[in-house]
Amino acid sequence: MHSSGLRGSDFHLTWLGCDVSHRDFFRNHTRHTRVGLLAPGGTEGVGAVTLAMACVTAFYDDLRTDGAAFFAYPDFFTFQRGHRLADYGAFDFWPDKDVKIAHETNGTLAAIADRAVNVLLVPEAPVVETEYEPFQIERARRVLTRCFAYSPHGEVADPQLVIRCDVEPFRSYAAKVLRSVGQQMPDWLGSIDEGSTLQQSFRELECDDALSRLQGISGISVRG
């Protein structure tokens, strides 16, 4: 809940080349929206820190409309395949929100569907053919409303959404995630001067396109 001090004005968004306010972009995001961040290797999710924290801020903005004190964390999850899970508590993905998933793709899809994720962030990935159980795909399609591709380095090809923020506190949040598994700050993030701007970009995906990237794959093949 440490990030509840952030406000929409801390995020400068450009969508399809036009400036858009945090409030307008996240107008359908409520306290009930569930976000999933697929980070198979554990720490690549720091490449989506700005979008993840913009979603967290939208959650707290909705709670603030009640005008009462609150003590709450969003139902946001990471999905990881490593033996040692990176701790995303610094993103307010807490408590017990870092989920270990199987290398088998239907298991990954099941973990996402089990948690009724509405907004899914997936890393850009290479192409591998696969098959999905039809009922697993339908479960995911029922609840997913928006999906975005991100890059572990913060910049995707053919971006649609660009988010700019002061580098702090976002770099500190990322550093805590990295330290949780003994990793160093990457150059692309560590080299940003204090007081400068952190910029990351994303590309919106159709639901099936996003699901095709759960294990570095492209194109959904439904078994049955």
C-alpha positions, -999 to 999 in steps of 0.1 A, spaced: 0 0 0 31 22 0 23 32 -36 -11 47 -26 6 81 -25 9 81 -63 -17 100 -83 -28 100 -119 -9 132 -125 24 112 -119 18 94 -152 20 111 -186 3 88 -211 3 90 -249 -21 67 -267 -19 63 -305 1 94 -306 -23 116 -286 -19 127 -250 -45 111 -227 -51 116 -190 -46 87 -166 -82 91 -155 -96 87 -190 -73 59 -200 -83 39 -169 -119 50 -168 -131 13 -168 -106 2 -142 -121 -2 -108 -112 -17 -74 -125 -50 -88 -102 -51 -118 -77 -79 -117 -43 -76 -134 -19 -103 -144 18 -97 -152 34 -127 -170 71 -127 -162 84 -162 -170 119 -155 -160 110 -137 -128 123 -101 -132 115 -91 -167 83 -75 -153 103 -44 -143 100 -36 -180 63 -29 -173 67 -11 -140 51 21 -153 20 4 -166 17 -19 -136 19 10 -112 -6 30 -133 -30 1 -129 -23 1 -91 -30 38 -90 -63 34 -108 -72 8 -81 -65 33 -53 -81 61 -71 -114 41 -71 -111 35 -34 -104 72 -27 -139 80 -42 -154 66 -10 -138 94 10 -129 70 38 -97 55 51 -87 22 35 -62 -6 40 -63 -27 8 -42 -42 -19 -53 -49 -55 -59 -84 -68 -29 -82 -90 -7 -112 -98 26 -122 -114 31 -155 -131 66 -169 -130 84 -201 -140 116 -199 -120 126 -220 -90 129 -188 -70 101 -164 -74 109 -127 -77 90 -107 -50 68 -80 -66 56 -66 -33 73 -33 -42 46 -30 -69 19 -36 -43 13 -71 -58 9 -84 -23 4 -106 -3 10 -140 -19 4 -126 -54 35 -141 -70 23 -174 -87 46 -202 -98 34 -216 -131 43 -248 -150 63 -247 -183 33 -265 -198 12 -238 -216 -23 -251 -206 -11 -249 -170 -1 -212 -175 -35 -204 -190 -53 -222 -162 -34 -202 -136 -44 -169 -153 -80 -180 -157 -82 -194 -121 -75 -158 -109 -101 -143 -133 -75 -118 -146 -90 -89 -166 -59 -71 -177 -30 -92 -189 6 -79 -195 27 -103 -215 63 -100 -228 71 -99 -264 81 -135 -274 92 -157 -302 69 -179 -322 62 -216 -311 32 -237 -321 10 -251 -293 -25 -264 -285 -49 -252 -258 -77 -270 -242 -109 -253 -256 -125 -248 -221 -93 -231 -209 -94 -206 -237 -131 -198 -232 -125 -193 -195 -99 -167 -203 -119 -150 -230 -148 -145 -206 -128 -124 -182 -100 -107 -202 -109 -72 -213 -75 -57 -222 -41 -72 -230 -7 -55 -236 27 -66 -248 57 -52 -229 95 -55 -233 119 -65 -205 139 -35 -216 109 -11 -215 105 -4 -252 83 -25 -276 82 -26 -314 53 -6 -329 42 9 -296 6 22 -291 9 33 -254 38 53 -241 40 61 -203 65 87 -190 71 92 -153 98 107 -130 123 79 -126 117 78 -89 100 60 -71 96 36 -100 133 27 -102 134 20 -65 104 -3 -69 121 -22 -97 153 -24 -77 135 -41 -48 121 -67 -72 156 -74 -86 172 -76 -52 147 -102 -41 164 -127 -64 199 -112 -62 200 -94 -95 216 -61 -104 199 -30 -119 200 -33 -157 219 -5 -176 188 8 -193 172 16 -160 203 23 -138 217 48 -163 188 72 -160 199 104 -142 182 113 -109 154 137 -116 150 125 -152 122 107 -169 115 70 -172 97 61 -205 83 28 -213 61 17 -242 35 -10 -248 13 -24 -275 -23 -35 -270 -31 -70 -281 -63 -89 -290 -71 -115 -264 -61 -145 -286 -29 -128 -296 -20 -123 -260 -28 -159 -251 -5 -170 -280 24 -154 -262 22 -173 -229 52 -194 -238 68 -176 -267 42 -187 -292 21 -173 -319 -13 -185 -331 -38 -204 -310 -46 -240 -318 -76 -253 -299 -77 -290 -292 -109 -307 -298 
